[in-house]
């Protein structure tokens, strides 16, 4: 332990690594404060993962901070805090706060896979951890976990068949959300959802416990800061865990009618189009009709953000126009293309592209009998 005159009875912030050992250390602090000062004081302490702390280290000035585990930013934390202590693992943490009490069996169960299957679903709520000081409850969970593990593949397969795709407004930004109901293996479910639907913003696995009238969520995202800012929860192994009272299938954000756009996004085609010997990335979505809402306001911002690798976002549909080949006496199939310039694209030359395509600042509409990649070849 490395200390900077930190009084264990005067902690403002606990920083922990995102693994069970260090997360257990955070619980020990909470448990100690509940016993000595009451739950209200224990809940006033901020419990932050290492990833969170890097972004807000400047807010730790004159705070009393306990770090459990290791962190790349130890020196930065030490420099700005009023008092600081680093404890390496859960065993040292227990002995520091409860030197005269034997460490509960709970903290030796990290290698018991059967137990962990059940326990990991409880970890976001410190209040439930204390129940597992009872060794009989640990044994009961191990039995339930063994049964769940035996049926894991069937559970995962059935879960992945019942997935909901939703657009929600989070902090003024339209987000592509994927939800799956899962009693067990929530973190693994979220990982599989991301593998299957890499275009989504946030993956959520959830389960409603009718006995406790609580819904537990496991959330994974490349940018979950908007979730973190609005709810109290815990980070562990790359997932954000939280609970809400009552039966809640969706996170409490406004649901947006995507007008079928999310399905089109999942089936999009990426390609390269040549314009005056220069090549540009595009993404093409085949649709039955082109909705005006898709190319306006928040929908437009959503499309540009989710297709930042493409200079052009294209909607293609069968044309209402008819063209007749007089020589061969056949009907020519035409398609309408609505082309949206992506000013958020991670590519150069967009202004030049706009000039080459008739100097239109926003949209270009083309009807052609060619595939989109070939319509500018001449």
DRENKE-705418 format. One line per field, with one value per residue (C-alpha): residue in one letter; x, y, z; residue number from 1. Coordinates in nm, 3 decimals. Layout:
DRENKE-705418
res <- (a|...) $
px <- (X|...) $
py <- (Y|...) $
pz <- (Z|...) $
n <- (NUM|...) $
end
This chain:
DRENKE-705418
res <- (x|x|x|x|x|x|x|x|x|x|x|x|x|x|x|x|x|x|x|x|x|x|x|x|x|x|x|x|x|x|x|x|x|x|x|x|x|x|x|x|x|x|x|x|x|x|x|x|x|x|x|x|x|x|x|x|x|x|x|x|x|x|x|x|x|x|x|x|x|x|x|x|x|x|x|x|x|x|x|x|x|x|x|x|x|x|x|x|x|x|x|x|x|x|x|x|x|x|x|x|x|x|x|x|x|x|x|x|x|x|x|x|x|x|x|x|x|x|x|x|x|x|x|x|x|x|x|x|x|x|x|x|x|x|x|x|x|x|x|x|x|x|x|x|x|x|x|x|x|x|x|x|x|x|x|x|x|x|x|x|x|x|x|x|x|x|x|x|x|x|x|x|x|x|x|x|x|x|x|x|x|x|x|x|x|x|x|x|x|x|x|x|x|x|x|x|x|x|x|x|x|x|x|x|x|x|x|x|x|x|x|x|x|x|x|x|x|x|x|x|x|x|x|x|x|x|x|x|x|x|x|x|x|x|x|x|x|x|x|x|x|x|x|x|x|x|x|x|x|x|x|x|x|x|x|x|x|x|x|x|x|x|x|x|x|x|x|x|x|x|x|x|x|x|x|x|x|x|x|x|x|x|x|x|x|x|x|x|x|x|x|x|x|x|x|x|x|x|x|x|x|x|x|x|x|x|x|x|x|x|x|x|x|x|x|x|x|x|x|x|x|x|x|x|x|x|x|x|x|x|x|x|x|x|x|x|x|x|x|x|x|x|x|x|x|x|x|x|x|x|x|x|x|x|x|x|x|x|x|x|x|x|x|x|x|x|x|x|x|x|x|x|x|x|x|x|x|x) $
px <- (0.000|0.117|-0.050|-0.077|-0.232|-0.568|-0.805|-1.016|-1.308|-1.296|-1.308|-1.473|-1.393|-1.304|-1.130|-1.119|-1.002|-1.277|-1.229|-1.403|-1.116|-1.090|-1.465|-1.494|-1.263|-1.503|-1.780|-1.569|-1.542|-1.918|-1.983|-1.749|-1.917|-2.264|-2.166|-1.982|-2.176|-2.491|-2.600|-2.660|-2.295|-2.176|-2.376|-2.229|-1.889|-1.824|-1.723|-1.542|-1.367|-1.017|-1.152|-1.390|-1.124|-0.894|-1.159|-1.239|-0.904|-0.911|-1.221|-1.035|-0.871|-0.884|-1.065|-0.977|-0.923|-0.871|-0.736|-0.788|-0.559|-0.329|-0.385|-0.178|-0.281|-0.165|0.076|-0.189|-0.437|-0.177|-0.078|-0.428|-0.585|-0.597|-0.534|-0.457|-0.408|-0.348|-0.445|-0.343|-0.622|-0.933|-0.744|-0.539|-0.853|-1.045|-0.757|-0.729|-1.094|-1.168|-0.833|-0.994|-1.242|-1.164|-1.222|-1.554|-1.547|-1.718|-1.389|-1.225|-1.493|-1.362|-1.237|-1.566|-1.718|-2.051|-2.094|-1.977|-2.241|-2.509|-2.313|-2.209|-2.576|-2.590|-2.270|-2.410|-2.591|-2.370|-2.668|-2.687|-2.320|-2.358|-2.606|-2.328|-2.137|-2.364|-2.171|-2.499|-2.610|-2.278|-2.334|-2.688|-2.564|-2.296|-2.564|-2.781|-2.477|-2.380|-2.728|-2.716|-2.371|-2.496|-2.772|-2.565|-2.555|-2.931|-2.992|-2.760|-2.910|-3.266|-3.169|-3.009|-3.329|-3.532|-3.354|-3.518|-3.376|-3.479|-3.382|-3.373|-3.293|-3.013|-2.888|-3.027|-2.859|-3.039|-2.882|-2.912|-2.999|-3.010|-3.191|-3.204|-3.373|-3.130|-3.141|-2.783|-2.465|-2.568|-2.216|-2.155|-2.492|-2.392|-2.062|-2.240|-2.486|-2.198|-2.037|-2.362|-2.469|-2.148|-2.333|-2.529|-2.439|-2.539|-2.612|-2.830|-2.903|-3.167|-3.382|-3.677|-3.678|-4.047|-3.970|-3.773|-3.957|-3.624|-3.484|-3.110|-2.924|-2.586|-2.478|-2.192|-2.105|-1.818|-1.948|-2.156|-2.082|-2.436|-2.567|-2.316|-2.403|-2.771|-2.769|-2.596|-2.425|-2.095|-1.835|-1.695|-1.501|-1.597|-1.970|-2.184|-2.429|-2.734|-3.074|-3.410|-3.716|-4.008|-4.043|-3.859|-3.794|-3.616|-3.386|-3.580|-3.514|-3.751|-3.812|-3.797|-3.991|-3.704|-3.945|-3.762|-3.421|-3.241|-3.328|-3.198|-2.878|-2.821|-2.848|-2.644|-2.393|-2.051|-1.864|-1.645|-1.765|-1.537|-1.607|-1.370|-1.101|-1.125|-1.264|-1.504|-1.649|-2.025|-2.290|-2.606|-2.940|-3.208|-3.555|-3.910|-3.956|-3.731|-3.866|-3.806|-3.747|-3.436|-3.253|-3.353|-3.242|-3.163|-3.203|-2.952|-2.707|-2.754|-2.683|-2.372|-2.238|-2.295|-2.142|-1.843|-1.626|-1.838|-1.842|-2.178|-2.490|-2.720|-3.080|-3.178|-3.531|-3.719|-3.808|-4.163|-4.030|-4.035|-3.780|-3.840|-3.563|-3.693|-3.427|-3.476|-3.842|-3.785|-3.855|-3.549|-3.554|-3.467|-3.369|-3.385|-3.088|-3.092|-2.735|-2.654|-2.310|-2.159|-1.978|-1.885|-1.695|-1.340|-1.220|-1.085|-1.207|-1.577|-1.605|-1.437|-1.682|-1.978|-1.847|-1.797|-2.154|-2.321|-2.210|-2.508|-2.449|-2.659|-2.851|-2.829|-3.109|-3.027|-3.234|-3.037|-3.048|-2.699|-2.576|-2.479|-2.105|-2.123|-2.350|-2.069|-1.853|-1.843) $
py <- (0.000|0.347|0.621|0.995|1.036|0.889|0.828|0.521|0.694|0.992|0.862|1.060|0.845|0.479|0.390|0.022|-0.196|-0.354|-0.705|-0.895|-0.876|-0.498|-0.456|-0.665|-0.418|-0.136|-0.337|-0.380|-0.001|0.035|-0.243|-0.085|0.256|0.100|-0.062|0.237|0.536|0.403|0.334|0.700|0.788|0.475|0.574|0.924|0.780|0.780|0.440|0.481|0.241|0.322|0.411|0.666|0.826|0.918|1.151|1.320|1.319|1.699|1.682|1.499|1.812|1.820|1.482|1.183|0.897|0.524|0.331|-0.047|-0.222|-0.056|0.236|0.414|0.746|0.684|0.978|1.212|1.108|1.140|1.490|1.642|1.467|1.590|1.238|0.919|0.548|0.255|-0.100|-0.382|-0.640|-0.750|-0.940|-0.637|-0.427|-0.654|-0.666|-0.287|-0.221|-0.531|-0.631|-0.839|-1.032|-1.330|-1.261|-1.414|-1.712|-1.497|-1.333|-1.669|-1.771|-1.593|-1.926|-2.109|-2.081|-2.232|-1.975|-1.685|-1.749|-1.660|-1.406|-1.194|-1.115|-0.960|-0.761|-0.423|-0.392|-0.373|-0.450|-0.803|-0.878|-0.892|-1.179|-1.396|-1.387|-1.685|-1.994|-2.185|-1.926|-1.965|-2.341|-2.287|-2.050|-2.299|-2.563|-2.322|-2.207|-2.563|-2.625|-2.297|-2.381|-2.720|-2.543|-2.242|-2.312|-2.364|-2.048|-1.839|-1.971|-1.898|-1.554|-1.451|-1.546|-1.290|-0.961|-0.619|-0.336|0.006|0.368|0.584|0.948|0.967|1.313|1.455|1.190|0.910|0.581|0.232|0.005|-0.376|-0.547|-0.913|-1.065|-1.291|-1.418|-1.547|-1.476|-1.114|-0.991|-1.269|-1.199|-0.833|-0.939|-1.171|-0.895|-0.665|-0.934|-0.998|-0.632|-0.426|-0.124|-0.074|0.186|0.009|-0.356|-0.434|-0.766|-0.742|-0.953|-0.878|-1.037|-1.062|-1.154|-0.834|-0.625|-0.512|-0.515|-0.575|-0.443|-0.525|-0.263|-0.263|0.022|0.187|0.509|0.446|0.783|0.905|0.605|0.649|1.015|0.941|0.634|0.490|0.162|-0.021|-0.103|-0.456|-0.638|-0.383|-0.389|-0.135|-0.289|-0.114|-0.183|-0.009|-0.064|-0.236|-0.419|-0.222|-0.383|-0.073|0.181|0.496|0.703|0.828|0.565|0.688|0.535|0.461|0.409|0.092|0.259|0.027|-0.280|-0.105|-0.017|-0.382|-0.476|-0.188|-0.240|-0.073|0.007|0.249|0.482|0.660|1.023|1.184|0.926|0.983|0.714|0.765|0.526|0.493|0.302|0.193|0.100|-0.060|0.064|0.042|0.414|0.695|0.863|1.235|1.199|0.988|1.276|1.545|1.660|1.390|1.102|1.266|1.317|0.952|0.828|1.042|0.932|0.562|0.581|0.802|0.584|0.678|1.007|0.921|0.780|0.644|0.526|0.320|0.217|0.098|0.398|0.493|0.605|0.370|0.344|0.139|-0.008|0.050|-0.164|-0.472|-0.404|-0.451|-0.254|-0.115|-0.138|0.196|0.283|0.607|0.702|0.975|1.064|1.242|1.396|1.297|1.599|1.384|1.135|1.048|1.118|1.416|1.575|1.608|1.964|1.852|1.565|1.797|2.019|1.722|1.608|1.924|2.143|2.040|2.124|1.854|1.600|1.465|1.262|1.031|0.788|0.524|0.170|0.109|-0.015|0.275|0.206|0.250|0.551|0.810|0.614|0.774) $
pz <- (0.000|-0.082|0.125|0.130|0.476|0.370|0.660|0.580|0.753|0.517|0.158|-0.122|-0.427|-0.487|-0.814|-0.914|-1.201|-1.409|-1.276|-1.000|-0.750|-0.752|-0.785|-0.470|-0.303|-0.390|-0.226|0.090|0.121|0.076|0.329|0.586|0.551|0.583|0.911|1.057|0.918|0.754|0.395|0.310|0.375|0.191|-0.117|-0.119|-0.211|-0.586|-0.723|-1.056|-1.291|-1.415|-1.759|-1.607|-1.390|-1.679|-1.819|-1.487|-1.308|-1.307|-1.085|-0.809|-0.676|-0.296|-0.288|-0.074|-0.316|-0.268|-0.569|-0.567|-0.815|-1.067|-1.301|-1.564|-1.417|-1.056|-1.058|-1.199|-0.932|-0.657|-0.767|-0.754|-0.455|-0.100|0.031|-0.157|-0.096|-0.330|-0.231|-0.465|-0.427|-0.243|0.031|0.130|0.113|0.349|0.597|0.590|0.668|0.879|1.036|1.312|1.094|0.871|0.503|0.386|0.152|-0.111|-0.206|-0.276|-0.527|-0.837|-0.978|-0.910|-1.256|-1.152|-0.875|-1.088|-1.357|-1.103|-0.901|-1.200|-1.257|-0.906|-0.899|-1.003|-0.672|-0.363|-0.139|-0.279|-0.225|0.153|0.124|-0.016|0.309|0.382|0.256|0.209|-0.047|-0.228|-0.252|-0.378|-0.648|-0.754|-0.814|-1.013|-1.209|-1.297|-1.441|-1.635|-1.773|-1.895|-2.088|-2.195|-2.569|-2.587|-2.384|-2.602|-2.926|-2.815|-2.684|-3.013|-3.198|-3.005|-3.061|-3.077|-3.290|-3.164|-3.232|-2.920|-2.856|-2.600|-2.521|-2.845|-3.060|-3.240|-3.132|-3.279|-2.984|-2.984|-2.696|-2.591|-2.286|-2.099|-1.742|-1.754|-1.955|-2.015|-2.086|-2.339|-2.501|-2.548|-2.704|-2.949|-3.037|-3.125|-3.339|-3.523|-3.553|-3.561|-3.695|-3.372|-3.110|-2.790|-2.705|-2.404|-2.232|-1.960|-1.729|-1.504|-1.159|-1.065|-0.704|-0.646|-0.907|-1.054|-1.408|-1.442|-1.749|-1.894|-2.148|-2.395|-2.626|-2.806|-2.650|-2.340|-2.178|-2.244|-2.050|-1.768|-1.718|-1.664|-1.441|-1.138|-1.216|-1.221|-1.486|-1.491|-1.763|-2.027|-1.945|-1.765|-1.516|-1.374|-1.223|-1.249|-1.036|-1.203|-1.534|-1.802|-2.139|-2.272|-2.115|-2.022|-2.331|-2.599|-2.866|-3.226|-3.515|-3.753|-4.047|-4.146|-4.168|-3.925|-4.133|-4.445|-4.259|-4.169|-4.538|-4.679|-4.959|-4.954|-5.271|-5.466|-5.739|-5.988|-6.077|-6.330|-6.252|-5.878|-5.651|-5.360|-5.106|-5.099|-4.907|-5.092|-4.937|-5.153|-5.059|-5.190|-5.130|-5.018|-4.706|-4.681|-4.306|-4.371|-4.534|-4.286|-3.941|-3.683|-3.929|-4.162|-3.875|-3.775|-4.129|-4.162|-3.824|-3.890|-4.239|-4.173|-4.398|-4.702|-4.892|-5.046|-4.884|-5.152|-5.157|-5.460|-5.562|-5.871|-6.088|-6.184|-6.523|-6.818|-7.100|-7.413|-7.629|-7.986|-8.148|-7.932|-7.847|-7.474|-7.159|-6.982|-6.606|-6.449|-6.095|-5.903|-5.687|-5.424|-5.333|-5.007|-4.956|-4.623|-4.483|-4.181|-4.396|-4.293|-4.646|-4.839|-5.157|-5.075|-5.212|-5.532|-5.553|-5.512|-5.791|-6.022|-5.956|-6.088|-5.798|-5.586|-5.220|-5.059|-5.271|-5.623|-5.781|-6.074|-6.279|-6.465|-6.599|-6.459|-6.124|-5.901|-5.923|-6.302|-6.349|-6.367|-6.609|-6.954) $
n <- (1|2|3|4|5|6|7|8|9|10|11|12|13|14|15|16|17|18|19|20|21|22|23|24|25|26|27|28|29|30|31|32|33|34|35|36|37|38|39|40|41|42|43|44|45|46|47|48|49|50|51|52|53|54|55|56|57|58|59|60|61|62|63|64|65|66|67|68|69|70|71|72|73|74|75|76|77|78|79|80|81|82|83|84|85|86|87|88|89|90|91|92|93|94|95|96|97|98|99|100|101|102|103|104|105|106|107|108|109|110|111|112|113|114|115|116|117|118|119|120|121|122|123|124|125|126|127|128|129|130|131|132|133|134|135|136|137|138|139|140|141|142|143|144|145|146|147|148|149|150|151|152|153|154|155|156|157|158|159|160|161|162|163|164|165|166|167|168|169|170|171|172|173|174|175|176|177|178|179|180|181|182|183|184|185|186|187|188|189|190|191|192|193|194|195|196|197|198|199|200|201|202|203|204|205|206|207|208|209|210|211|212|213|214|215|216|217|218|219|220|221|222|223|224|225|226|227|228|229|230|231|232|233|234|235|236|237|238|239|240|241|242|243|244|245|246|247|248|249|250|251|252|253|254|255|256|257|258|259|260|261|262|263|264|265|266|267|268|269|270|271|272|273|274|275|276|277|278|279|280|281|282|283|284|285|286|287|288|289|290|291|292|293|294|295|296|297|298|299|300|301|302|303|304|305|306|307|308|309|310|311|312|313|314|315|316|317|318|319|320|321|322|323|324|325|326|327|328|329|330|331|332|333|334|335|336|337|338|339|340|341|342|343|344|345|346|347|348|349|350|351|352|353|354|355|356|357|358|359|360|361|362|363|364|365|366|367|368|369|370|371|372|373|374|375|376|377|378) $
end
